[in-house]
Amino acid sequence: MGDDVGKPGPVVLSIQSHVVHGHVGNKSAVFPLQLLGIEVDAINSVQFSNHTGYASFRGTKLGGTELSDIFDGLQANGLTRYSHLLTGYIGSGAVLDSVTRIAKQLKAENPEFVYVCDPVLGDNGKLYVPPELVARYRSDVIPLADVVTPNQFEVEQLTDGGPIKSIEEAVGRMAKLHAMGPRTVLVSSLDEELCNEGEMVLLGSHAATDTTPYTFTVTFPRIKDFYFTGTGDLLAALFLAWLHRYPTEPHKAAEIAVATVQAVIVRTRAACVAAGGEPTPRTRELKLIQSKRDIEKPDTSNVSVVCRPHL
């Protein structure tokens, strides 16, 4: 995916969480981006021993002043000519303030700059962040983003409209997100009751100014009885990479990204089963390194894409 020799390729600034053990946040995003030929500068919003799904974790959180200081150091040395900004988990208002400042500065420096925002707010009806940050995302962050990749719960929070009960309603909520600013919306997963038996559905919408807006669905097999952490971080990074390759075909970028995540999940599930016993946070850690070939040469044969005009 890398650009021709002699031509500047994409360079991503990724601001996300970091764990020493396992694959979430930057540990889930940086490796696949690099494999696909994209340079990544990573700033860790938190640095934990392991993800918070374990019985315990230790570590530190980056403050807003520290984030601004790191970025100012990059800027002072002429190192901020980024093509993309990728953000994931941001746990405080001060850090979110710094992120919005950084996004505005990067947009001012590069008219072709793309901000991909994974608004990590929560899942399964539960917030991971203080409730006041949801309003801050609505007012300050989403309007700056070119691409957003929320899950269904996060869409519900960002559009302040209660539970989504149908695909048609989800499309309407994506239109509300478009109205806030982003031209591409990727709902990374829909609740099981909105999908056919044995399937999962990713819902996308693209509203570029020079094309007719359209929605698309990416359907793939559901892996039941297993829950994996870091898949949303992985999907956002892969979508960024493939959208750079296919900027006018977000459905194609989503198809390849979903197929890759599915391959990683299948490999991880097989490792869980082989380990025996009840799955644990440790055995459910994504087998990302072992999936190197799947990332480089994704197989989309088990993924179905349907595009349609906006309802």
C-alpha positions as CSV (number, residue, x, y, z in Angstrom):
1,M,0.0,0.0,0.0
2,G,3.0,2.3,0.4
3,D,3.4,5.1,-2.1
4,D,6.1,5.0,-4.9
5,V,9.7,5.5,-3.9
6,G,10.5,9.2,-3.9
7,K,6.9,10.3,-3.2
8,P,5.8,11.3,0.3
9,G,3.6,8.6,1.8
10,P,0.9,8.9,4.5
11,V,2.1,9.7,8.0
12,V,-0.4,9.2,10.9
13,L,-0.4,10.8,14.3
14,S,-2.2,8.3,16.5
15,I,-3.4,9.4,19.9
16,Q,-4.8,6.4,21.8
17,S,-4.4,4.3,24.9
18,H,-1.4,1.9,25.3
19,V,-0.9,-1.3,27.2
20,V,2.3,-3.1,27.9
21,H,0.7,-6.5,27.5
22,G,-1.9,-7.2,24.8
23,H,-3.5,-5.4,21.9
24,V,-5.8,-2.4,22.4
25,G,-5.5,1.2,21.5
26,N,-2.2,2.0,19.8
27,K,-1.0,-1.6,20.4
28,S,-3.9,-2.7,18.2
29,A,-3.5,0.1,15.6
30,V,0.2,0.9,15.0
31,F,1.4,-2.6,13.8
32,P,-1.2,-3.1,11.1
33,L,-0.8,0.5,9.8
34,Q,3.0,-0.1,9.6
35,L,2.5,-3.4,7.8
36,L,0.4,-1.6,5.2
37,G,3.2,0.8,4.5
38,I,2.0,3.8,6.6
39,E,4.3,5.7,8.9
40,V,2.9,6.2,12.4
41,D,3.8,8.5,15.2
42,A,2.1,7.3,18.4
43,I,1.2,9.3,21.5
44,N,-0.2,7.2,24.3
45,S,-3.2,8.8,26.1
46,V,-2.8,6.2,28.9
47,Q,0.0,3.7,29.6
48,F,-1.4,0.7,31.5
49,S,0.0,-2.7,32.4
50,N,-2.9,-4.4,30.6
51,H,-6.4,-3.5,29.5
52,T,-9.1,-2.8,32.0
53,G,-11.0,-6.0,31.4
54,Y,-8.5,-7.8,33.6
55,A,-9.0,-8.2,37.4
56,S,-6.6,-5.3,37.9
57,F,-4.4,-2.9,36.1
58,R,-1.8,-0.3,36.9
59,G,-0.4,2.7,35.0
60,T,-0.6,6.4,34.3
61,K,-2.7,8.7,32.3
62,L,-1.4,11.5,30.1
63,G,-2.7,15.0,31.0
64,G,-3.7,17.7,28.6
65,T,-0.7,19.8,29.3
66,E,1.6,16.9,28.7
67,L,-0.1,16.1,25.4
68,S,0.2,19.7,24.2
69,D,3.8,19.8,25.3
70,I,4.7,16.7,23.2
71,F,2.9,18.1,20.2
72,D,4.6,21.4,20.6
73,G,7.9,19.7,20.6
74,L,7.1,17.9,17.3
75,Q,5.9,21.2,15.9
76,A,9.0,23.1,16.9
77,N,11.1,20.7,14.9
78,G,8.9,20.8,11.8
79,L,7.6,17.2,12.4
80,T,3.9,17.8,12.2
81,R,3.2,17.5,8.4
82,Y,0.8,14.7,9.1
83,S,-1.6,13.3,6.5
84,H,-3.9,11.8,9.1
85,L,-4.9,12.1,12.8
86,L,-6.3,9.0,14.4
87,T,-7.8,9.3,17.9
88,G,-9.2,6.6,20.2
89,Y,-9.8,6.5,23.9
90,I,-9.6,10.0,25.5
91,G,-10.5,9.9,29.2
92,S,-10.5,13.5,30.3
93,G,-11.7,16.9,29.2
94,A,-8.3,18.4,29.4
95,V,-6.8,15.9,27.0
96,L,-9.9,16.3,24.7
97,D,-9.2,20.1,24.7
98,S,-5.6,19.3,23.5
99,V,-6.8,16.9,20.9
100,T,-9.2,19.5,19.4
101,R,-6.3,22.1,19.3
102,I,-4.0,19.6,17.6
103,A,-6.7,18.7,15.0
104,K,-7.3,22.4,14.2
105,Q,-3.6,23.0,13.8
106,L,-3.1,20.0,11.6
107,K,-6.0,21.0,9.4
108,A,-4.6,24.5,9.0
109,E,-1.1,23.1,8.0
110,N,-2.4,20.6,5.4
111,P,-5.6,21.2,3.3
112,E,-5.6,17.4,2.5
113,F,-5.4,16.3,6.1
114,V,-7.9,13.6,7.2
115,Y,-9.0,13.2,10.8
116,V,-10.3,9.8,11.7
117,C,-12.0,9.8,15.1
118,D,-13.0,6.6,16.9
119,P,-15.1,8.2,19.6
120,V,-14.5,5.6,22.4
121,L,-17.4,6.4,24.8
122,G,-18.7,3.0,25.8
123,D,-20.5,-0.1,24.6
124,N,-23.3,-2.5,25.6
125,G,-25.2,0.4,27.4
126,K,-22.3,1.5,29.5
127,L,-20.1,4.6,29.3
128,Y,-16.3,4.3,29.6
129,V,-15.9,8.0,30.0
130,P,-17.4,10.7,32.2
131,P,-20.9,11.6,30.9
132,E,-19.9,15.3,30.4
133,L,-17.4,14.2,27.7
134,V,-20.2,13.0,25.4
135,A,-21.5,16.6,25.0
136,R,-17.9,17.7,24.4
137,Y,-17.5,15.2,21.6
138,R,-20.8,16.4,20.0
139,S,-19.8,20.1,20.2
140,D,-16.1,20.1,19.8
141,V,-14.7,16.9,18.3
142,I,-17.1,15.4,15.8
143,P,-17.4,18.7,13.8
144,L,-13.6,18.5,13.2
145,A,-13.6,14.9,12.1
146,D,-13.7,13.8,8.5
147,V,-14.4,10.2,9.4
148,V,-16.0,8.8,12.5
149,T,-16.2,5.1,13.5
150,P,-18.6,4.8,16.5
151,N,-20.4,1.6,17.6
152,Q,-24.2,1.6,17.9
153,F,-24.2,2.7,21.6
154,E,-21.8,5.6,20.7
155,V,-24.1,6.7,17.8
156,E,-27.0,6.7,20.2
157,Q,-25.0,8.9,22.7
158,L,-23.7,11.3,20.1
159,T,-27.1,11.8,18.4
160,D,-28.9,12.1,21.8
161,G,-31.9,10.1,20.5
162,G,-32.3,7.0,22.6
163,P,-32.0,3.4,21.5
164,I,-31.8,2.6,17.7
165,K,-34.4,0.0,16.9
166,S,-34.0,-0.5,13.1
167,I,-31.5,-0.2,10.3
168,E,-33.6,2.7,8.9
169,E,-33.3,4.5,12.2
170,A,-29.6,3.9,12.2
171,V,-29.3,5.5,8.8
172,G,-31.2,8.5,10.1
173,R,-28.8,8.8,13.0
174,M,-25.8,8.7,10.6
175,A,-27.4,11.6,8.7
176,K,-27.4,13.5,12.0
177,L,-23.6,12.8,12.4
178,H,-23.0,14.0,8.8
179,A,-24.8,17.2,9.7
180,M,-22.3,17.7,12.5
181,G,-19.4,17.6,10.0
182,P,-17.9,14.2,9.1
183,R,-18.3,13.1,5.5
184,T,-17.8,9.4,6.3
185,V,-19.5,7.5,9.1
186,L,-18.8,3.9,9.9
187,V,-21.0,2.2,12.6
188,S,-18.6,-0.5,13.6
189,S,-21.2,-2.9,14.9
190,L,-25.0,-3.1,15.2
191,D,-26.8,-4.9,18.1
192,E,-27.6,-8.5,17.5
193,E,-31.4,-7.9,17.3
194,L,-30.9,-5.6,14.2
195,C,-29.0,-8.4,12.3
196,N,-30.1,-11.7,10.7
197,E,-29.4,-14.9,12.7
198,G,-25.7,-15.8,12.6
199,E,-24.7,-12.5,11.1
200,M,-23.1,-9.2,12.1
201,V,-23.6,-6.0,10.2
202,L,-21.4,-2.9,9.9
203,L,-23.3,0.1,8.6
204,G,-21.6,2.9,6.7
205,S,-22.5,6.2,5.1
206,H,-20.5,8.5,2.8
207,A,-21.6,12.0,2.0
208,A,-18.8,13.6,-0.1
209,T,-19.8,16.9,-1.6
210,D,-19.0,15.8,-5.2
211,T,-21.0,12.5,-5.2
212,T,-24.5,11.4,-4.4
213,P,-24.6,10.3,-0.7
214,Y,-25.0,6.6,-0.2
215,T,-25.1,4.1,2.6
216,F,-23.6,0.6,2.6
217,T,-23.8,-2.5,4.7
218,V,-21.0,-5.0,5.3
219,T,-22.3,-8.3,6.5
220,F,-20.1,-11.1,8.0
221,P,-20.4,-14.2,10.1
222,R,-21.1,-13.7,13.9
223,I,-18.7,-15.5,16.2
224,K,-20.9,-16.3,19.2
225,D,-20.0,-16.7,22.9
226,F,-16.7,-14.8,22.6
227,Y,-15.9,-11.2,23.3
228,F,-12.6,-9.6,22.2
229,T,-11.1,-6.3,23.3
230,G,-9.3,-4.0,20.8
231,T,-11.3,-5.0,17.7
232,G,-12.7,-1.5,17.3
233,D,-9.3,0.1,17.6
234,L,-8.0,-2.4,14.9
235,L,-11.0,-1.7,12.6
236,A,-10.5,2.1,12.8
237,A,-6.8,1.8,11.9
238,L,-7.5,-0.6,9.0
239,F,-10.3,1.6,7.7
240,L,-8.0,4.6,7.7
241,A,-5.3,2.6,5.8
242,W,-7.7,1.3,3.1
243,L,-9.6,4.5,2.8
244,H,-6.3,6.2,1.9
245,R,-6.0,3.6,-0.8
246,Y,-9.6,3.9,-2.0
247,P,-10.7,7.4,-1.0
248,T,-13.8,7.4,-3.2
249,E,-14.9,3.9,-2.3
250,P,-15.4,3.7,1.5
251,H,-17.5,0.6,1.1
252,K,-14.5,-1.2,-0.4
253,A,-12.2,0.1,2.4
254,A,-14.7,-1.1,4.9
255,E,-15.0,-4.5,3.2
256,I,-11.3,-5.1,3.4
257,A,-11.0,-3.8,7.0
258,V,-13.9,-6.0,8.2
259,A,-12.4,-9.1,6.5
260,T,-9.1,-8.5,8.2
261,V,-10.6,-8.0,11.6
262,Q,-12.7,-11.2,11.1
263,A,-9.6,-13.1,10.2
264,V,-7.8,-11.9,13.4
265,I,-10.9,-12.8,15.5
266,V,-11.1,-16.3,14.0
267,R,-7.4,-16.9,14.7
268,T,-7.8,-15.6,18.2
269,R,-10.9,-17.8,18.9
270,A,-9.0,-20.9,17.7
271,A,-6.2,-20.1,20.1
272,C,-8.7,-19.7,22.9
273,V,-10.3,-23.1,22.2
274,A,-6.8,-24.7,21.9
275,A,-5.8,-23.3,25.3
276,G,-8.7,-25.2,26.9
277,G,-10.8,-24.2,29.9
278,E,-12.9,-21.0,30.3
279,P,-11.7,-18.1,28.1
280,T,-9.9,-15.4,30.1
281,P,-8.8,-11.9,29.3
282,R,-5.3,-13.2,28.6
283,T,-6.4,-16.0,26.2
284,R,-8.8,-13.6,24.5
285,E,-6.0,-11.1,23.6
286,L,-6.0,-10.6,19.8
287,K,-3.5,-12.7,17.9
288,L,-2.4,-9.7,16.0
289,I,1.3,-10.6,15.3
290,Q,0.3,-14.1,14.2
291,S,-2.2,-12.5,11.7
292,K,0.5,-10.6,9.8
293,R,-0.3,-12.4,6.5
294,D,-4.1,-11.7,7.0
295,I,-3.3,-8.0,7.4
296,E,-1.1,-7.8,4.4
297,K,-3.3,-10.0,2.1
298,P,-6.9,-9.9,3.3
299,D,-9.4,-12.5,2.1
300,T,-12.8,-10.9,1.6
301,S,-14.7,-14.0,0.5
302,N,-16.7,-14.3,3.7
303,V,-17.8,-10.6,3.6
304,S,-20.8,-9.2,1.7
305,V,-21.2,-5.5,0.8
306,V,-24.4,-3.9,-0.4
307,C,-24.5,-0.2,-1.4
308,R,-27.7,1.9,-1.7
309,P,-28.7,5.6,-2.0
310,H,-29.6,7.4,1.2
311,L,-33.1,6.6,2.4
